[in-house]
Amino acid sequence: MSIFTPTNQIRLTNVAVVRMKKGGKRFEIACYKNKVMSWRSGAEKDLDEVLQTSTVFVNVSKGQVAKKDDLSKAFGTDDLTEICKQILAKGELQVSDKERQSQLEQMFRDIATIVAEKCVNPETKRPYTVSLIEKAMKDIHYSVKANKSTKQQALEVIRQLKESIQIQRAHMRLRFVLPAKEGKRLKEKLKPLLKVVESEDFDDQLEMVCLIDPGCYREIDELIRCETKGKGAIEVLSLKDVEEGDEKLE
């Protein structure tokens, strides 16, 4: 038995719907679950990985496709890729209450992780733990915004936390002194963790001065301690401020 499906209807399964109201009409796009937030945060760059189809709908669950005239009037273009991008950026992701709560909790943790990676306590010149940042965020009653990227919100959190705790967005300037035997091998392992190498001196031992993100400090400290069996040294020289707008969160 064949079932007649009208040409303006498309059936999709396992779908995340992003909805936008524009020009008095409702428009929806069908996306893969978990990909919408990846696109908004910049982690996913391929639109085909996000959209199940580049079709724009009036109602995804009923499979009703939006009319071309309505799209042109509302968006000023009939380019479906461009329209999908607009809906992805500004539309509202339709999820169940349970899914939304789970998603917000995950975003809360992700924001706290970014803040902990990028900031220090200027008094101790040491990074904060993620759990301490999470507690500070709860203390100021920070409310996660589902339609903003975690990186944007991390910058917002840093600004707000400055009013309640000692926190500074900075790079740490470190000096390493490594035994010559392990120096070359260890330098290669350290490279991905370093922002800028300011100076390097290799004589009977390797001495380096460099800038790092605070979040890498513990990993570097552990690496040097384990690989040199306690013979290497690491010293925090100073903090270098990262000004607002001086550097985007990478």
C-alpha positions as CSV (number, residue, x, y, z in Angstrom):
1,M,0.0,0.0,0.0
2,S,1.4,3.4,-0.9
3,I,0.8,6.5,1.1
4,F,0.3,9.8,-0.8
5,T,2.5,12.5,0.6
6,P,1.8,16.0,-0.7
7,T,4.8,17.6,-2.4
8,N,5.0,20.4,0.2
9,Q,5.5,17.9,3.0
10,I,8.7,16.3,4.2
11,R,9.0,13.9,7.1
12,L,12.1,13.9,9.3
13,T,13.1,12.0,12.4
14,N,15.6,12.5,15.4
15,V,15.4,16.3,14.7
16,A,16.2,19.4,16.6
17,V,14.0,22.3,15.5
18,V,15.1,26.0,15.5
19,R,12.2,28.4,15.2
20,M,12.0,32.0,14.3
21,K,9.1,34.4,13.9
22,K,9.7,37.1,11.2
23,G,7.3,39.3,9.3
24,G,4.4,37.9,11.3
25,K,5.1,34.3,10.1
26,R,6.7,31.3,11.7
27,F,9.7,29.6,10.1
28,E,11.5,26.5,11.2
29,I,14.7,24.6,10.2
30,A,15.5,20.9,11.0
31,C,18.9,20.4,12.5
32,Y,20.8,17.4,14.0
33,K,20.7,17.2,17.7
34,N,23.7,18.7,19.6
35,K,24.9,20.5,16.5
36,V,23.1,23.8,16.9
37,M,25.1,24.8,20.0
38,S,28.4,23.6,18.3
39,W,27.5,26.0,15.4
40,R,26.7,28.9,17.7
41,S,29.9,28.4,19.7
42,G,32.0,28.3,16.5
43,A,33.1,24.7,17.1
44,E,31.2,23.5,14.0
45,K,31.9,25.4,10.8
46,D,30.2,23.0,8.2
47,L,26.5,24.0,7.7
48,D,25.8,20.5,6.2
49,E,26.8,18.9,9.5
50,V,24.2,21.0,11.3
51,L,21.2,21.0,8.9
52,Q,19.3,17.8,8.1
53,T,18.0,19.7,5.0
54,S,18.4,23.2,3.7
55,T,14.6,23.4,3.4
56,V,12.8,26.0,5.5
57,F,9.6,24.9,7.0
58,V,6.5,26.5,8.5
59,N,6.1,23.4,10.7
60,V,8.9,20.7,10.8
61,S,6.9,18.1,12.7
62,K,4.0,18.3,10.1
63,G,6.5,18.5,7.3
64,Q,5.0,21.7,5.9
65,V,7.4,23.7,3.8
66,A,7.5,27.5,3.8
67,K,6.4,29.3,0.6
68,K,9.1,31.0,-1.5
69,D,7.2,34.3,-1.5
70,D,6.9,34.3,2.3
71,L,10.6,33.7,2.7
72,S,11.5,36.5,0.2
73,K,9.2,39.0,2.0
74,A,10.4,38.1,5.5
75,F,14.2,37.7,4.8
76,G,14.7,39.9,1.8
77,T,16.3,37.0,-0.1
78,D,15.3,33.6,-1.4
79,D,18.8,32.1,-0.8
80,L,17.9,29.2,1.5
81,T,21.5,28.8,2.9
82,E,21.5,32.5,3.9
83,I,18.0,32.2,5.5
84,C,19.0,29.0,7.4
85,K,22.1,30.8,8.8
86,Q,19.9,33.7,10.0
87,I,17.4,31.3,11.7
88,L,20.4,29.3,13.2
89,A,21.9,32.5,14.6
90,K,18.7,34.2,16.0
91,G,16.1,31.5,16.2
92,E,15.0,29.6,19.3
93,L,16.0,26.0,19.7
94,Q,12.9,23.9,20.6
95,V,13.8,21.4,23.3
96,S,11.9,19.6,26.1
97,D,12.2,21.1,29.6
98,K,14.4,18.2,30.7
99,E,16.7,18.6,27.7
100,R,16.8,22.4,28.2
101,Q,17.8,22.0,31.9
102,S,20.5,19.4,31.0
103,Q,21.8,21.7,28.2
104,L,21.9,24.8,30.6
105,E,23.8,22.8,33.2
106,Q,26.4,21.7,30.7
107,M,26.8,25.2,29.4
108,F,27.2,26.5,33.0
109,R,30.1,24.0,33.5
110,D,31.6,24.9,30.1
111,I,31.5,28.6,31.0
112,A,33.1,28.0,34.4
113,T,35.9,25.9,32.7
114,I,36.7,28.7,30.2
115,V,36.9,31.3,33.0
116,A,39.1,29.0,35.1
117,E,41.4,28.5,32.0
118,K,41.8,32.2,31.3
119,C,41.9,33.9,34.7
120,V,44.0,34.0,37.9
121,N,43.7,35.3,41.4
122,P,46.0,38.4,41.2
123,E,47.0,38.1,44.8
124,T,48.2,34.5,44.7
125,K,49.1,34.7,40.9
126,R,47.6,31.2,40.6
127,P,44.6,29.9,38.6
128,Y,41.2,29.2,40.1
129,T,39.7,25.7,40.0
130,V,36.6,25.1,38.0
131,S,34.6,24.3,41.1
132,L,35.5,27.6,42.7
133,I,34.4,29.5,39.6
134,E,31.1,27.5,39.6
135,K,30.5,28.4,43.2
136,A,31.3,32.1,42.5
137,M,28.9,32.0,39.5
138,K,26.1,30.6,41.7
139,D,26.8,33.2,44.4
140,I,26.2,36.0,41.9
141,H,23.1,34.1,40.6
142,Y,24.5,34.0,37.0
143,S,21.8,32.9,34.6
144,V,23.0,31.0,31.5
145,K,21.6,32.2,28.1
146,A,20.9,29.3,25.8
147,N,21.2,31.4,22.6
148,K,24.6,32.9,23.4
149,S,27.9,31.1,23.0
150,T,29.8,29.9,26.1
151,K,32.8,32.1,25.1
152,Q,30.7,35.2,24.9
153,Q,29.2,34.4,28.3
154,A,32.6,33.6,29.8
155,L,33.7,37.2,29.1
156,E,30.4,38.5,30.7
157,V,31.0,36.2,33.8
158,I,34.6,37.6,34.2
159,R,33.3,41.2,34.2
160,Q,30.6,40.3,36.8
161,L,32.9,38.3,39.0
162,K,35.3,41.2,39.4
163,E,32.7,42.8,41.7
164,S,32.7,39.9,44.1
165,I,36.1,38.1,44.0
166,Q,39.7,38.9,43.1
167,I,39.9,37.8,39.5
168,Q,42.0,39.0,36.6
169,R,42.1,37.9,33.0
170,A,45.8,37.4,32.4
171,H,48.6,35.3,30.9
172,M,51.1,33.9,33.4
173,R,54.8,34.7,32.7
174,L,56.8,31.6,33.6
175,R,60.5,30.7,33.8
176,F,61.4,27.0,33.3
177,V,64.8,25.6,34.0
178,L,65.2,22.1,32.6
179,P,68.2,19.7,32.7
180,A,69.9,19.5,29.3
181,K,69.3,15.8,29.0
182,E,65.5,16.2,29.1
183,G,65.4,19.8,27.7
184,K,65.0,19.2,24.0
185,R,62.5,16.3,24.4
186,L,60.5,18.2,27.0
187,K,60.4,21.4,25.0
188,E,58.5,19.6,22.2
189,K,55.9,18.4,24.7
190,L,55.5,21.8,26.2
191,K,55.2,23.7,22.9
192,P,51.4,23.2,22.4
193,L,50.8,24.5,25.9
194,L,52.7,27.8,25.5
195,K,51.2,31.0,24.1
196,V,54.4,33.0,23.5
197,V,58.1,32.0,24.0
198,E,59.8,35.3,25.1
199,S,63.3,34.0,25.5
200,E,65.2,30.7,25.3
201,D,68.8,29.9,26.5
202,F,70.3,26.5,26.0
203,D,73.7,26.1,27.7
204,D,74.3,23.4,30.2
205,Q,70.6,23.5,30.8
206,L,67.5,24.8,29.0
207,E,66.1,28.1,30.4
208,M,62.9,29.5,28.9
209,V,60.6,32.5,29.7
210,C,57.2,32.2,28.2
211,L,53.5,33.3,28.5
212,I,50.8,30.7,29.1
213,D,47.0,30.6,29.7
214,P,46.5,30.1,33.4
215,G,44.5,26.9,32.7
216,C,47.7,25.2,31.4
217,Y,49.7,25.9,34.6
218,R,48.9,22.6,36.4
219,E,49.6,20.5,33.4
220,I,52.9,22.2,32.7
221,D,53.9,21.9,36.4
222,E,53.1,18.2,36.4
223,L,54.8,17.5,33.1
224,I,58.1,19.2,34.2
225,R,58.0,17.5,37.6
226,C,57.3,14.0,36.3
227,E,59.6,14.1,33.2
228,T,62.6,15.6,35.1
229,K,62.0,13.5,38.3
230,G,62.0,16.7,40.3
231,K,65.2,18.2,38.8
232,G,63.4,20.8,36.6
233,A,62.2,24.1,38.1
234,I,59.2,26.3,37.2
235,E,58.7,29.8,38.5
236,V,55.9,32.3,38.1
237,L,57.6,35.7,37.2
238,S,54.5,37.9,36.7
239,L,51.1,38.3,35.2
240,K,50.5,40.0,31.8
241,D,47.1,41.6,31.6
242,V,44.8,40.7,28.7
243,E,42.8,43.9,28.1
244,E,39.1,43.8,27.0
245,G,39.1,43.3,23.3
246,D,42.9,42.8,23.2
247,E,42.4,39.1,22.6
248,K,39.3,37.1,21.8
249,L,38.7,33.9,23.8
250,E,40.1,31.2,21.6
